Amino acid sequence: MTGKAYYLTTLRDWRRHSTRFASSHFIVLNSDTGKGTDGTSAANRLEVEGHEVRSEDAQILALIEADEGVHLSLEDDPAYESLPHPLAQKPLSPAAQAALAAHGVAQDTTTFEATERIARLHPLMRHRVF
């Protein structure tokens, strides 16, 4: 049986585990994205879901669908920060809130509220139950 959960991680760490996911969607969070206007050579940039990302260390918010064993291993991986379940009414951690602040996520926001904001950029990131 698979389940869905939200995580903060980096593109490099997402790729390290991605073969184990049933499905996954993400958005790039930090300012380490752009169209190469900083003079970065094309060889140093990656094309990821329509964005040019200058580093494998770009921070992402990922929605991951996988079996319970994968989710347990991600929760044990220090490179992944698990967000509270969207229906839990728990606020995001200060680190998660800071990472999502550029996308309009305020202090004491729940995961559900944050994913509603993020869904304006990537509709598949919206929390759905079915």
One Martini backbone bead per residue (centre of mass of N, CA, C, O) as a GRO file, in nm:
protein
  130
    1MET     BB    1   0.097   0.036   0.021
    2THR     BB    2   0.040   0.370  -0.041
    3GLY     BB    3   0.178   0.698   0.028
    4LYS     BB    4   0.167   1.046   0.119
    5ALA     BB    5   0.435   1.301   0.126
    6TYR     BB    6   0.614   1.573   0.265
    7TYR     BB    7   0.934   1.726   0.158
    8LEU     BB    8   1.250   1.841   0.246
    9THR     BB    9   1.512   1.891   0.001
   10THR     BB   10   1.724   1.782  -0.246
   11LEU     BB   11   1.790   1.697  -0.558
   12ARG     BB   12   2.005   1.487  -0.493
   13ASP     BB   13   1.834   1.328  -0.277
   14TRP     BB   14   1.598   1.265  -0.457
   15ARG     BB   15   1.758   1.098  -0.671
   16ARG     BB   16   1.865   0.877  -0.475
   17HIS     BB   17   1.540   0.772  -0.427
   18SER     BB   18   1.343   0.780  -0.688
   19THR     BB   19   1.324   0.466  -0.767
   20ARG     BB   20   1.120   0.410  -0.505
   21PHE     BB   21   0.894   0.564  -0.629
   22ALA     BB   22   0.578   0.583  -0.755
   23SER     BB   23   0.568   0.904  -0.707
   24SER     BB   24   0.657   1.255  -0.807
   25HIS     BB   25   0.667   1.596  -0.686
   26PHE     BB   26   0.813   1.931  -0.751
   27ILE     BB   27   0.972   2.225  -0.612
   28VAL     BB   28   1.168   2.494  -0.638
   29LEU     BB   29   1.286   2.715  -0.378
   30ASN     BB   30   1.539   2.842  -0.422
   31SER     BB   31   1.753   3.094  -0.574
   32ASP     BB   32   1.903   2.852  -0.755
   33THR     BB   33   1.750   2.984  -1.001
   34GLY     BB   34   1.734   3.008  -1.365
   35LYS     BB   35   1.868   3.142  -1.690
   36GLY     BB   36   2.183   3.223  -1.658
   37THR     BB   37   2.247   3.542  -1.587
   38ASP     BB   38   2.529   3.488  -1.414
   39GLY     BB   39   2.728   3.309  -1.621
   40THR     BB   40   2.660   3.032  -1.623
   41SER     BB   41   2.729   2.758  -1.759
   42ALA     BB   42   2.558   2.520  -1.932
   43ALA     BB   43   2.710   2.275  -1.794
   44ASN     BB   44   2.606   2.378  -1.487
   45ARG     BB   45   2.317   2.318  -1.586
   46LEU     BB   46   1.979   2.219  -1.520
   47GLU     BB   47   1.694   2.043  -1.630
   48VAL     BB   48   1.392   2.097  -1.426
   49GLU     BB   49   1.078   2.113  -1.477
   50GLY     BB   50   1.144   2.393  -1.653
   51HIS     BB   51   1.413   2.441  -1.495
   52GLU     BB   52   1.699   2.610  -1.421
   53VAL     BB   53   1.956   2.449  -1.244
   54ARG     BB   54   2.271   2.514  -1.078
   55SER     BB   55   2.207   2.274  -0.861
   56GLU     BB   56   2.187   1.981  -0.670
   57ASP     BB   57   2.135   2.176  -0.399
   58ALA     BB   58   1.857   2.233  -0.449
   59GLN     BB   59   1.574   2.320  -0.301
   60ILE     BB   60   1.288   2.111  -0.214
   61LEU     BB   61   0.945   2.028  -0.265
   62ALA     BB   62   0.804   1.707  -0.192
   63LEU     BB   63   0.584   1.472  -0.341
   64ILE     BB   64   0.547   1.142  -0.205
   65GLU     BB   65   0.491   0.822  -0.348
   66ALA     BB   66   0.487   0.538  -0.122
   67ASP     BB   67   0.587   0.312   0.072
   68GLU     BB   68   0.643   0.268   0.402
   69GLY     BB   69   0.948   0.201   0.381
   70VAL     BB   70   1.031   0.460   0.239
   71HIS     BB   71   0.926   0.664   0.449
   72LEU     BB   72   1.102   0.559   0.681
   73SER     BB   73   1.377   0.616   0.540
   74LEU     BB   74   1.331   0.923   0.503
   75GLU     BB   75   1.296   0.991   0.810
   76ASP     BB   76   1.605   0.883   0.866
   77ASP     BB   77   1.697   1.101   0.672
   78PRO     BB   78   1.871   1.402   0.711
   79ALA     BB   79   1.791   1.519   0.411
   80TYR     BB   80   1.498   1.490   0.535
   81GLU     BB   81   1.194   1.680   0.579
   82SER     BB   82   0.912   1.622   0.743
   83LEU     BB   83   0.593   1.697   0.708
   84PRO     BB   84   0.311   1.735   0.822
   85HIS     BB   85   0.020   1.633   0.803
   86PRO     BB   86  -0.227   1.808   0.642
   87LEU     BB   87  -0.460   1.716   0.878
   88ALA     BB   88  -0.307   1.790   1.169
   89GLN     BB   89  -0.274   2.101   1.257
   90LYS     BB   90   0.032   2.157   1.218
   91PRO     BB   91   0.294   2.337   1.217
   92LEU     BB   92   0.555   2.436   1.077
   93SER     BB   93   0.863   2.455   1.074
   94PRO     BB   94   1.092   2.700   1.069
   95ALA     BB   95   1.246   2.585   0.821
   96ALA     BB   96   1.001   2.544   0.635
   97GLN     BB   97   0.894   2.831   0.643
   98ALA     BB   98   1.149   2.964   0.528
   99ALA     BB   99   1.151   2.804   0.255
  100LEU     BB  100   0.833   2.907   0.187
  101ALA     BB  101   0.812   3.225   0.206
  102ALA     BB  102   0.846   3.304  -0.104
  103HIS     BB  103   0.536   3.161  -0.140
  104GLY     BB  104   0.348   3.281   0.112
  105VAL     BB  105   0.442   3.147   0.380
  106ALA     BB  106   0.351   3.166   0.697
  107GLN     BB  107   0.337   3.170   1.007
  108ASP     BB  108   0.168   2.896   1.137
  109THR     BB  109   0.152   2.705   0.906
  110THR     BB  110   0.018   2.456   0.746
  111THR     BB  111   0.044   2.213   0.519
  112PHE     BB  112  -0.221   2.267   0.377
  113GLU     BB  113  -0.178   2.572   0.329
  114ALA     BB  114   0.089   2.543   0.175
  115THR     BB  115  -0.021   2.362  -0.061
  116GLU     BB  116  -0.220   2.571  -0.167
  117ARG     BB  117  -0.002   2.772  -0.253
  118ILE     BB  118   0.174   2.580  -0.430
  119ALA     BB  119  -0.062   2.504  -0.634
  120ARG     BB  120  -0.027   2.764  -0.808
  121LEU     BB  121   0.238   2.637  -0.942
  122HIS     BB  122   0.157   2.316  -0.863
  123PRO     BB  123  -0.126   2.135  -0.874
  124LEU     BB  124  -0.006   1.843  -0.780
  125MET     BB  125   0.059   1.952  -0.472
  126ARG     BB  126  -0.210   1.906  -0.380
  127HIS     BB  127  -0.418   1.799  -0.147
  128ARG     BB  128  -0.548   1.459  -0.166
  129VAL     BB  129  -0.845   1.245  -0.115
  130PHE     BB  130  -0.828   0.911  -0.310
   0.00000   0.00000   0.00000
